[in-house]
């Protein structure tokens, strides 16, 4: 008897979450560079690695719904993208629950 039970679609949900984080990290990178999202540290235009890490951090905190508030959208474009992120992750998790074998 197994203590942990993973549904048959657990792998699909994990892959879906990783896919969303990757897509939204790339989108958020553009939003940070274009100053639609305000981050905790000053933006340095030539520091691409730091900006990519900031965008990945923002994606994961948004998609995990923890949202610490240290990075946040300051324009309507940024807010719309964050709304789409939240809807996408909710739909992914609801889809994962609905596909649960009975």
Rosetta constraint file for C-alpha pairs under 8 A:
AtomPair CA 6 CA 10 HARMONIC 6.06 0.50
AtomPair CA 7 CA 100 HARMONIC 6.56 0.50
AtomPair CA 7 CA 101 HARMONIC 7.46 0.50
AtomPair CA 8 CA 100 HARMONIC 7.44 0.50
AtomPair CA 8 CA 101 HARMONIC 7.46 0.50
AtomPair CA 9 CA 13 HARMONIC 6.41 0.50
AtomPair CA 9 CA 96 HARMONIC 6.80 0.50
AtomPair CA 9 CA 99 HARMONIC 7.22 0.50
AtomPair CA 9 CA 100 HARMONIC 7.04 0.50
AtomPair CA 10 CA 14 HARMONIC 6.30 0.50
AtomPair CA 10 CA 96 HARMONIC 7.53 0.50
AtomPair CA 11 CA 15 HARMONIC 6.12 0.50
AtomPair CA 12 CA 16 HARMONIC 6.00 0.50
AtomPair CA 13 CA 17 HARMONIC 6.14 0.50
AtomPair CA 13 CA 92 HARMONIC 7.05 0.50
AtomPair CA 13 CA 93 HARMONIC 7.24 0.50
AtomPair CA 13 CA 96 HARMONIC 6.07 0.50
AtomPair CA 14 CA 18 HARMONIC 6.23 0.50
AtomPair CA 15 CA 19 HARMONIC 6.02 0.50
AtomPair CA 16 CA 20 HARMONIC 6.15 0.50
AtomPair CA 16 CA 92 HARMONIC 7.14 0.50
AtomPair CA 17 CA 21 HARMONIC 6.14 0.50
AtomPair CA 17 CA 89 HARMONIC 7.35 0.50
AtomPair CA 17 CA 92 HARMONIC 7.65 0.50
AtomPair CA 18 CA 22 HARMONIC 6.15 0.50
AtomPair CA 19 CA 23 HARMONIC 6.19 0.50
AtomPair CA 20 CA 24 HARMONIC 5.93 0.50
AtomPair CA 20 CA 88 HARMONIC 7.89 0.50
AtomPair CA 20 CA 89 HARMONIC 7.66 0.50
AtomPair CA 21 CA 25 HARMONIC 5.79 0.50
AtomPair CA 21 CA 56 HARMONIC 7.28 0.50
AtomPair CA 21 CA 59 HARMONIC 5.94 0.50
AtomPair CA 21 CA 60 HARMONIC 6.39 0.50
AtomPair CA 21 CA 63 HARMONIC 7.46 0.50
AtomPair CA 22 CA 26 HARMONIC 6.44 0.50
AtomPair CA 22 CA 56 HARMONIC 7.79 0.50
AtomPair CA 23 CA 27 HARMONIC 6.38 0.50
AtomPair CA 24 CA 28 HARMONIC 5.75 0.50
AtomPair CA 24 CA 56 HARMONIC 7.92 0.50
AtomPair CA 24 CA 59 HARMONIC 5.99 0.50
AtomPair CA 24 CA 85 HARMONIC 7.23 0.50
AtomPair CA 25 CA 29 HARMONIC 5.97 0.50
AtomPair CA 25 CA 52 HARMONIC 7.45 0.50
AtomPair CA 25 CA 55 HARMONIC 5.22 0.50
AtomPair CA 25 CA 56 HARMONIC 4.80 0.50
AtomPair CA 25 CA 58 HARMONIC 7.67 0.50
AtomPair CA 25 CA 59 HARMONIC 5.57 0.50
AtomPair CA 26 CA 30 HARMONIC 6.66 0.50
AtomPair CA 26 CA 52 HARMONIC 7.91 0.50
AtomPair CA 26 CA 55 HARMONIC 7.38 0.50
AtomPair CA 27 CA 31 HARMONIC 6.41 0.50
AtomPair CA 28 CA 32 HARMONIC 5.99 0.50
AtomPair CA 28 CA 37 HARMONIC 7.77 0.50
AtomPair CA 28 CA 55 HARMONIC 5.19 0.50
AtomPair CA 28 CA 56 HARMONIC 7.72 0.50
AtomPair CA 28 CA 58 HARMONIC 7.53 0.50
AtomPair CA 28 CA 59 HARMONIC 7.11 0.50
AtomPair CA 29 CA 33 HARMONIC 6.17 0.50
AtomPair CA 29 CA 51 HARMONIC 6.60 0.50
AtomPair CA 29 CA 52 HARMONIC 5.88 0.50
AtomPair CA 29 CA 54 HARMONIC 7.82 0.50
AtomPair CA 29 CA 55 HARMONIC 5.04 0.50
AtomPair CA 29 CA 56 HARMONIC 7.94 0.50
AtomPair CA 30 CA 34 HARMONIC 5.96 0.50
AtomPair CA 31 CA 35 HARMONIC 5.93 0.50
AtomPair CA 31 CA 36 HARMONIC 4.96 0.50
AtomPair CA 31 CA 37 HARMONIC 5.80 0.50
AtomPair CA 31 CA 78 HARMONIC 6.57 0.50
AtomPair CA 32 CA 36 HARMONIC 5.82 0.50
AtomPair CA 32 CA 37 HARMONIC 4.97 0.50
AtomPair CA 32 CA 38 HARMONIC 6.84 0.50
AtomPair CA 32 CA 39 HARMONIC 7.60 0.50
AtomPair CA 32 CA 51 HARMONIC 7.28 0.50
AtomPair CA 32 CA 55 HARMONIC 7.04 0.50
AtomPair CA 33 CA 43 HARMONIC 7.85 0.50
AtomPair CA 33 CA 45 HARMONIC 7.46 0.50
AtomPair CA 33 CA 51 HARMONIC 7.58 0.50
AtomPair CA 36 CA 73 HARMONIC 5.83 0.50
AtomPair CA 36 CA 74 HARMONIC 5.61 0.50
AtomPair CA 36 CA 75 HARMONIC 5.24 0.50
AtomPair CA 36 CA 76 HARMONIC 7.97 0.50
AtomPair CA 36 CA 77 HARMONIC 6.76 0.50
AtomPair CA 36 CA 78 HARMONIC 5.14 0.50
AtomPair CA 37 CA 71 HARMONIC 6.77 0.50
AtomPair CA 37 CA 72 HARMONIC 5.48 0.50
AtomPair CA 37 CA 73 HARMONIC 4.15 0.50
AtomPair CA 37 CA 74 HARMONIC 5.59 0.50
AtomPair CA 37 CA 75 HARMONIC 7.30 0.50
AtomPair CA 37 CA 78 HARMONIC 6.07 0.50
AtomPair CA 38 CA 71 HARMONIC 5.59 0.50
AtomPair CA 38 CA 72 HARMONIC 5.54 0.50
AtomPair CA 38 CA 73 HARMONIC 6.10 0.50
AtomPair CA 38 CA 74 HARMONIC 6.37 0.50
AtomPair CA 39 CA 43 HARMONIC 7.75 0.50
AtomPair CA 39 CA 54 HARMONIC 7.36 0.50
AtomPair CA 39 CA 70 HARMONIC 6.35 0.50
AtomPair CA 39 CA 71 HARMONIC 4.42 0.50
AtomPair CA 39 CA 72 HARMONIC 6.80 0.50
AtomPair CA 40 CA 70 HARMONIC 5.61 0.50
AtomPair CA 40 CA 71 HARMONIC 6.15 0.50
AtomPair CA 43 CA 51 HARMONIC 7.55 0.50
AtomPair CA 47 CA 51 HARMONIC 6.47 0.50
AtomPair CA 48 CA 52 HARMONIC 6.06 0.50
AtomPair CA 49 CA 53 HARMONIC 6.26 0.50
AtomPair CA 50 CA 54 HARMONIC 6.21 0.50
AtomPair CA 51 CA 55 HARMONIC 6.15 0.50
AtomPair CA 52 CA 56 HARMONIC 6.18 0.50
AtomPair CA 53 CA 57 HARMONIC 6.04 0.50
AtomPair CA 54 CA 58 HARMONIC 6.11 0.50
AtomPair CA 55 CA 59 HARMONIC 6.09 0.50
AtomPair CA 56 CA 60 HARMONIC 6.19 0.50
AtomPair CA 57 CA 61 HARMONIC 6.14 0.50
AtomPair CA 58 CA 62 HARMONIC 5.97 0.50
AtomPair CA 58 CA 67 HARMONIC 7.96 0.50
AtomPair CA 58 CA 71 HARMONIC 6.34 0.50
AtomPair CA 59 CA 63 HARMONIC 5.91 0.50
AtomPair CA 60 CA 64 HARMONIC 5.82 0.50
AtomPair CA 61 CA 65 HARMONIC 6.07 0.50
AtomPair CA 61 CA 66 HARMONIC 5.37 0.50
AtomPair CA 61 CA 67 HARMONIC 4.92 0.50
AtomPair CA 61 CA 68 HARMONIC 7.10 0.50
AtomPair CA 62 CA 66 HARMONIC 6.48 0.50
AtomPair CA 62 CA 67 HARMONIC 5.24 0.50
AtomPair CA 62 CA 82 HARMONIC 7.43 0.50
AtomPair CA 62 CA 85 HARMONIC 7.44 0.50
AtomPair CA 62 CA 86 HARMONIC 7.13 0.50
AtomPair CA 63 CA 85 HARMONIC 6.59 0.50
AtomPair CA 63 CA 86 HARMONIC 6.21 0.50
AtomPair CA 63 CA 89 HARMONIC 6.16 0.50
AtomPair CA 65 CA 86 HARMONIC 7.86 0.50
AtomPair CA 73 CA 78 HARMONIC 4.83 0.50
AtomPair CA 73 CA 79 HARMONIC 5.42 0.50
AtomPair CA 73 CA 82 HARMONIC 7.64 0.50
AtomPair CA 74 CA 78 HARMONIC 6.51 0.50
AtomPair CA 74 CA 79 HARMONIC 7.19 0.50
AtomPair CA 75 CA 79 HARMONIC 6.30 0.50
AtomPair CA 76 CA 80 HARMONIC 6.07 0.50
AtomPair CA 77 CA 81 HARMONIC 6.33 0.50
AtomPair CA 78 CA 82 HARMONIC 6.29 0.50
AtomPair CA 79 CA 83 HARMONIC 6.18 0.50
AtomPair CA 80 CA 84 HARMONIC 6.26 0.50
AtomPair CA 81 CA 85 HARMONIC 6.20 0.50
AtomPair CA 82 CA 86 HARMONIC 6.25 0.50
AtomPair CA 83 CA 87 HARMONIC 6.24 0.50
AtomPair CA 84 CA 88 HARMONIC 6.02 0.50
AtomPair CA 85 CA 89 HARMONIC 6.32 0.50
AtomPair CA 86 CA 90 HARMONIC 6.18 0.50
AtomPair CA 87 CA 91 HARMONIC 6.07 0.50
AtomPair CA 88 CA 92 HARMONIC 6.11 0.50
AtomPair CA 89 CA 93 HARMONIC 6.23 0.50
AtomPair CA 90 CA 94 HARMONIC 6.08 0.50
AtomPair CA 91 CA 95 HARMONIC 5.83 0.50
AtomPair CA 92 CA 96 HARMONIC 6.14 0.50
AtomPair CA 93 CA 97 HARMONIC 6.29 0.50
AtomPair CA 94 CA 98 HARMONIC 6.10 0.50
AtomPair CA 95 CA 99 HARMONIC 6.11 0.50
AtomPair CA 96 CA 100 HARMONIC 6.62 0.50
